Amino acid sequence: MKKYEKLKIVMIGAGSCSFCPATLNDILLSDKLNSLPLSVCLMDIDAHALEVSFGYAQEAVKYAKREIDLTRTLDLDEALKDADFVIDAIEIDRYHYWSMDFHIPRRYGFRQVYGENGGPGGMFHTLRNIGPVLHIAERMEAICPEAWLINYTNPEAKLVEAVLKLTKINAVGVCHGFEMGCDQIAQILERDRKTLEIEGYGLNHFGWMTRVADKETGEDLYPLLKEREKESHWLARWDEVGLSRMMLRTYGLYPYPGTNHIGEYIAWSDQFLASQQIQYFFDPVNEKPWETKKHPRFVYDFCSNPTNIPYSEKDGDKDEEYRQCFVIGEGGLWKSHEYGIPIIEAIAFDEEVLIPSLNRLNYGHIPGVMDGLCVEGPCIVNGKGIELQKVDPLPVAVTAMINQQGAVTELVIEAYREKSRNKLLQAMLLDPTVSNYNNCVALIDEMFEREKELLPEMNW
């Protein structure tokens, strides 16, 4: 067990508008981390984004009155030198490529929603990000082999599984989907989230709440949850949780984090996501988003009321997004609900904590789920590392759906390693959203042409 007398945290993808401010704020608000000599290095391949994030970081450090050795670099090896913890959240032209992941499989008739982590779109998303994430891990092997990789990059489970199987780096996947599900349950129960004790596990973006109880009395609140769900207005936040409610009725457990995420893994979800019709909508007659790189607007779901936008509104550019995100608000620094910094605190100070939802490899921890699959579940974190906890089996149907996705993930990783489009075809034909062999082959060829600048070389 390593004893930390000083700390160096590296943030890769520091130009991320959501990742950088939240992570940096959590570091600055942590008295534990700041009790040791602390270095924070921001790294990105986009020089402009890096300067914006570094400027924010300087202001935040000054505002927090912390003594931190703050640096930035465009060079990965320089960033990794003497690193103890490496946090990555990377993506190139996220919405430009994500809009392809969404539209093109659907053009071939596949019933895919969202296209971020599941379905054919999720597979191409994996193949774009697996190389860069593995490169980070491989450079860590050479420069800081004892450092932990804390991954925020999607597709979360597929990338973490690749790192843990193809490198020797300790890695963990972090996602806030579990907390989103907890908030939804609290809303249905009309209870303060802090009064509830909730447990859940499964696959990233396809997890299942197995226990809902009163934190003070221990009373099982699942019967009340089912009763309240049936009594609730059917259209309440329907685009976000309509599918979740139907799955609760069908399988007896509440899934998380929401329709557009859990719906990626099943074939019949599209009727429960009305906003799929306007996600990345464009007029093909006069708009060519993948040629002009003027990507269509991303719509998360209808709960944010995107159709209420005034006629006069114009979408901002990237600099406008930076101006909105990289700023210290009137309330000062805010603490996020992400798990990354609590993980670092627990390991560095050997303080045992239970973190309710992290992504690690399953080896009998969830009975019935295939070994070697990166699953999401409760973990004990301390100076020895991160240990996934053994839990009870999930329902047979749920386990079967998770295992199907586990096989898909294994095939996608093999396809990358073997540079094999044929293995990718096997993965795609196994996915429940796919329905036509010829169209699968055509989709693979088209996507490799359209995304050739980021996809790895793979052949038939």
C-alpha angles and dihedrals in degrees: 000000000000120000112216117214092165135010137223118189119189121201112201114194090030091164090072109120095211101034104044103050093042094048095043092049091052090051092050093047093051111099089187095058092043092052088076129056098277131201124186121189121192115206131183137149091226107082095198094048090048093053091050093050093043091052089053091047092053091051092046094049090050092047092050092046092227127153102229130155096231119189139160134202143170090214116091096201091051091051093050097052109119091353119163099182128020118196117192132193106161135165135149117218088340101189095037092061096031090059087056090049088054103042107035099057089047090051087061090053100260117147096230125149125197097349098215106112107357138043124031091309091057090052093055090044087055093049092051093051104033094076096051093044092048089048089056090049093047092051088049089055089057100039110023107009095168094053122108121238111217107194125206095160119112142265076053104187096039093052095045090048090052092050094047093047101039101037138035094237121122105239138174132185121228126198135162094215093105091056090050089055091049090053091051092052091048090052093051091048091042088228134133107262089227091063093058131085108205131178128186144156145166129103126346108273087006103068129141129218107232100176133032114174143155105265094216103041102023091231113162106245098183093097089052091047091054091046093048092047092055091048094047122101107268094227096051105126084334098165090054102041109010091102091044090055092049091050090050088055092045103041102022095239131089113240127212154254102010148290099285092052104038088039091066091073101051134060100224101053099094094084088060097054110067092173092065087088092064101034104121090347117184137162107246092202095070106005124077103177097171091052098041095034088226092132120201120254116281114232117197096192142310093270089085088056096234093173090067092073111129117248089240096056119112125199112247124235127239093275090055089053089051091051091053098044106034096062136102105236130216090271092055123226114358128209116235126215093234120125100220099094095040086055091054092047093051095048097041095047098032092235111152113231134167111230108194100217130024133143118247137140118284118231103164093317092117104035114230094018113114117265117251095028115130103240133180120237148118116311137190110225125194141129091299092059136253122327122190110223124236112246140177122279120272121232114290095249093049092048090051092052091049092049091051089056090045090059090048090053093048091052093048091052090048090048090055094045094046094038086233125155086184091063088048089052089053090053092048095049089052093054113100094225093062121087112165131058098203092048090050091057092046092048092052092050094046095048093049089054096045095044099032093126091064107022119089119249108271130167140194 
